[in-house]
Amino acid sequence: MRIEAATPEEYITKIPDERKDAFNKLRQVILENLPEGFNEAINYGMIGYVVPLSEYPEGYLNNPDQPLPFISIANQKNFIGFYHMGMYMGDKLYDWFKEEYSKTSRYKVDMGKSCLRLKRMNDIPYELIGEVCRVLTADEWVDIYKESRK
């Protein structure tokens, strides 16, 4: 389910009402916890938190028109998706997140390598999501990304 929007605010207006409060809270948690150096933007049809081209002009996959993605959130057909590229790139962070999630939720974590599928709006681990947003600075993320491209 791709939402066409030019701004994060426009994106949110197109989310179903039953998810809007949870989505807004998730966005706010990310904004409050994300280290300096990331910008909020519409990226790949989602609300994304990216390293801007002014800081990493090579761009994602060597495309100087595409900023380096870090975190994204999206309204999907059956869930809200929280995508964290740092978890995708490192098993240590991925494993830590899964273990911590199991301590905060009575439900089993539903995730792929970088996508946390949030299906229960009343069981979103906002505090844990805030914590994982703080783990990497923009400079650290760029270094990890560049190392992965070698």
N, C-alpha and C positions, 0 to 999 in steps of 0.2 A: 504494500500500500504506500505509494509515493505521494507525498503532499507537495504540490507546486507552490512555492512561496519565495518572495524576494528577501524577506527579513525574518528573524526569529519570532518577532511579534505577530507577523502575518501567519506564520506556520502554526502558532499556538491557537489562533482563531479558528483554524480548520480541524482541530482535534475534537473528537467526540466529547460531549459534556461529561460523560461518566469517567473520563480519564484526565480532564483538563486540570483539576486541582493537583493530582499526583504529578502530572507532567510539569506544571509550574513549580511545584516544590522541588522536584528533581533538578530542574534548571537552576533554581535559586541555590541549592546546595552546591552544585558544580561551580557556579559563579563565585560563591563565597569561599570556596576551598581551592580553587585552581591557582597555582602560583603565577606570578607576573610573567609576561612574555607570550601568553596565549591570547588569541582574539576569538570572539564569538562570531560565527558567520553561518550562512547556509552553505553546506558543503555536501555534495553527493545526495541532494534531496533530503538532508537531515539538518538539525541544528548541530553544528560542529564547533569544536574548540581546537584551533589550529595554531601552528607557528606561522606567523605572517611572512609573506615573501620579503618584506623589508628586513627580516631577521634571518631568513633562510632562502635566498633568491634562487637557489637551484631548483626548488620546488619538489613536490612529491613525484617520485619516479622520473626525476630529471625533467619535469615539465615546469618551466618557469611561469606558467599561468595558474598553477595549482598549489595552494599552500599545503604544508605538511600537516596532515590530520593527526590528532592525538586522542580526543574523546568526541563521541557523537551520541546524540539521543534522537530517537525516532519513534513515531507512532506507527506501529505495524498492525497488521490485521488482527492478531490475537494477543498482542502484548505491547508494552513499551520496551524498546530496545535501548540498552546502555552499552556502548561500544568503547572499549579502552584498548588502544593499540599497544600500550605498555604491557598489558597482560598478554597480548598476542605474541609479543616479542620476547617475553621472558618467563620461563617456567616457574621461577622462584616467586615472582609476583602473582602469577596465576594460581599457583598452589596455595600461597598465603591467603589470597582472597577467598578461595573455595573453603578453606578451613575456617576462616573468620565468619564467613557467611553461615556456615553450619552452626555456629555459636549464637547467631543473632536471629535465626529464623526457625520456625518449627517445620518448615517445608524444605525439601531437598532443593539445592541450587539447580536452576535450569539455565545452563549456559553452554555456548560453544567456546572456541578458543578466545575470542575477544568479545563476544556478545552475551550479555546477561539479559535473559528474557524475563521481564517483570510482568507477570500475569495477574497478580493479586494486588490491587491498588492499596489495600490496607496492610500490606506486608512488605513494603519497600524498605530496605535497610539504608535509610538516608545517611545515618552517621557513618556507616561503613563505606558508603559511596563517597562521602566527603573525605574520608581518610585516604582512600585509594586515589582520589584526585590530587592529593598533596604529595604523593610519593616521589614524583619526578618533576624537576624544573624543566623549563623549555630548553635550556642548554643541554641538560642531561638527555632529554628526549632526542634532540638533534644528534648528539653523539651516538646514542644507541642506534638510531636510524642509519646514520652514515656507516657505522661499523657493519650493520646488516647488509649493506649494499656492496660491500667489498667482495 
